[in-house]
Amino acid sequence: MSAPTTLARQLWFLGPRQLEIRQIALPAPGPGDVLVTVESSALSAGTELLVYRGELPENLSLDASLAALQQQAAYPLSYGYSSVGRVATLGPGVDADWLGRRVFAFQPHASHFLCSATELVAVPDDITGDQALLLPNMETAINLLHDGNPRLGERVVVLGQGIVGLLLTALLARHPLQELVVVDAQPARRRQALRLGASQALDPADAAAMQGLRTRLQATEPAGADLLFEVSGSPAVLNDAVALSGYASRLVIGSWYGSKAAPLQLGGAAHRNRLRILTSQVSSIDPQLLGRWNKARRFAEVWAQLRTLETAPLITHRVALQDAPALYRQLDLGAADLVQAVFDAALTPS
């Protein structure tokens, strides 16, 4: 008798702006593996728009460390890295305690998936499914915070208020900073940033407001922001960060630009300013912190921070997986009210 199979719906990117929902027969889990029924998965708007628009760099794996994303960035491909579900079936040799557990996994968007039990993260009982979906983004925000090392009384600017930027703003707001200014083009995100504790939220298209910020920062002593984070996903914004910086300012780049590029203007005052520019990526930990921090400790801190987070204002779009093409088109056009989108298995297609 053949092994039982499960029909899974999977989201596939076939080429630039081409999506397909495929139905795939998954076999019974093998030794050490599990079958997970997905409850929901979170869409990473910045990174997934690179996939959708065909802006991924060639000859690079989709992720440096995640087992489910080790394939090359070439179409056709499945993508996504934030799934929450329940373990439905155990393969031989898997601890029986996993059965029925709510779990998180770094897996592409699908209704079901197979993976090794070692790739699962058990969701604590006091964490909601929506909070668990934000695990990768909160881990990224914590990594950015560690890399930036904000200090008491500093002036901090965050450029970009997507979900990572907002979570970073929430963490920074708990520090005794002199001021915390955020910049984002979307009014809904600016409102969220103020709710989370930003002292000022500016529209980059408002030339007067941006010039006012630059003038005010340059009039301080020492001039410029102490610490800046670039998490907008747009390499052109790096020049805005440079313009807001001063002598020995620290600029942490958290965006992944894919194949996008923009000229960085370092020929003016920036040339003499000894700027410290650092790229920050969550797949690793700052070598200077490895004596005290590892992935397990960082995950524990992620859960601790997520327990304090009200997710309802942040999850603004919730759709069925089959409605993915319409959602990505909306994202591509620049949905003004979107903060975090979620594929929800409980919803029926529109």
ABEGO torsion letter per residue (X at the ends): XBBBBBBBBBBBBAEBGBBBBBBBBBBBBBBGBBBBBBABBBBBAAAAAAAAAGABBBGBBABAABAAAABBBBOBBBBEABBBBBBABBBBGBBAAABGBBBBBBBBBBABBBBBAAABBBBBAABBAAAAAAAAAAAAAAAAAAAAGBBBGBBBBBBEABAAAAAAAAAAAABBBABBBBBBABAAAAAAAAAAGBABBBBAABAAAAAAAAAAAAABOBBEBABBBBAAGBAAAAAAAAAABBBGBBBBBABBAEABBBBBBAABAAAAAGBBBBBBBAABBBAAAAAABBAAAAAAAAAAAAAABBAAAABABBBBAAAAAAAAAAAAAGBAABABBBBBAABBBX
